[in-house]
């Protein structure tokens, strides 16, 4: 069982790598995309807004990963597929609305992927996460060195000797 947990952890980390690549991939080709759809770089702004809106809407899909009758890995695979298809079809977009629709779909897939993999990791490591939260609630003592505090109050500057 422990080997399966590590295998899923590695797959989820790879999913985050795919997410990072999808997020970063369109930035360097922005001038080419703008030229392809026949507008300036500023003219592609609504399409990027659509991508962000899709990401926001997709990020609310976390509760879908709690559905008992479907494996969360199916949702993860579907999210990677939707995000990948949306990103891979960007080169065929010839207008800003089509570009916006493709970026919205890709953004929704990225949002589902982001929130869903986080939920899956929490379920996978539920006992360890609960223990870490419990330790945080117990209050970890942090010692603070306040030996120079009186000096800083009398001089206004930390570390200076008021007698000089």
N, C-alpha and C positions, 0 to 999 in steps of 0.2 A: 504494500500500500504506500509506503514511503517513497518508493521509486516512481510510482504514478504521480504523487504530489510534486516531486521534483520535475518530472516530465511536463506536467501542466504549467508549472511555474516558468520553465524555459519557454514554452509556447506562448504564454501570456507576455513575457518580456519581448519575444519576437513580434507579437502583435503591437506592442508599444513602439518598437522600432519601425514597423510599417506605418504606424500613425505619424511618427515624426517625419518619415520620408515623404508621406503624402502632404503633410502640412508645409514642408520646406520646398517641395518640388516645383511649385508653380511660381515662386518668387523670381528666380533667375530668368524665366522665360516670359515675364510680364510684358516687355516691349514687343516681343514677337506675337504674343496673344493679342495685344492691342492693335497691331498692324493687321493681323489676320481678320479681325472683326471690323476693321475699317474705322476705328476711332482712336483718339489719343489715349494715353495712359489714364488720364482722369475720367475718360468715358467708360472705362471698365469698372469704375467704382461700384455701381449697382450690382454687378455680378459678384464682386467680393463681399458686398453686404449680404447677398443671398447665401453665399457660402457660410458666413458667420451665423446667419439666421438658421440655416440647416444644422450647423453644429450645435447651436443652442437648443433647438427642438430635439435633436437626436440625443442630447445629453440627458433628457428626461426619460430615457428608455431604461434606466437602471432597474426599475421594478419588474420589467419583463424578464430579467435574469432570475427573479425569485419564483417564477411560475414552475410548479413542481412537475408538470407533465412534459416539459421540453427541456432538453439538456442546454445549459448555458453556452456550451461550445458551439451549438448550432447557430445561436444568435451572433456569436463572435465571428464565425465563418461567414455568415450572411452580411454582417457589417463590413468586414474586410472586402467582400465581393462588391457590395454597393459602392463603397468608397473608392475601390480600385477601378470599377467601371466608370464611375463619374469622372475620375481623374484621367483615365485613359481616353475618354471620348472628347476631352477638351480640344485636341487638335482639329477635330472635324467641325467645331462650332464656327459658324460664319456670321452670327449676329450676337449682339449683347444679350437679348432675352434667352436665346438657346444656351449661351455660355452661362448665364445666371442659373438656368434650370439644371444644367449639368453640375455646376459648382454647388448648388443647393443640395442635390442628391449626394454628391461626394461629402459635403459637410455633414449631412444627416448621418451618413455611414460612419464618419469619423467621430461624431458625438456619441453614437451608440457604442462604438468600439471603446472610446475612452471611459465612459461611465460603466459599461458592462464588464470590462476587464477588471476595473477596480472592484466592483461588486464580487466578481468571481474570485479574485484574490482574497477578499475578506472572508468569503465562505470557505475557501480552501484552507486558510490559516485562522479559522475562527477561534480555536482554543489559545493559540499564541497571541492573537490580537487582543483577546479578552484579558489575558494575563498582563500584557503590556499596558492596557488601559487601567487595570487595577493597580499596577505599580505606580502609574502616574497619579492616580487619585489618592494614594497613600501619602503623597507628598515627599519628594526626594529632597533631603536637606542640602542646601547649598550654603557653604560657609563664605562669608564676605569679610574681607580684611578691611577694617575701618580704623586702622592705626593712624593713618594720615588725615582722617576726617577733621580732627580738631585744628590741625595746621591749615587746612584749606578754608575753614571758617574764619580764622583770625586774619589771614592774609588775603584771602580771596583767590589765591593761586595754590594749586596743589604742589606740594614738594618744596616750597620755599620756606626758609626759616624766618620767622617774624623778628628775631633778634638782630638781624643784619641790616 
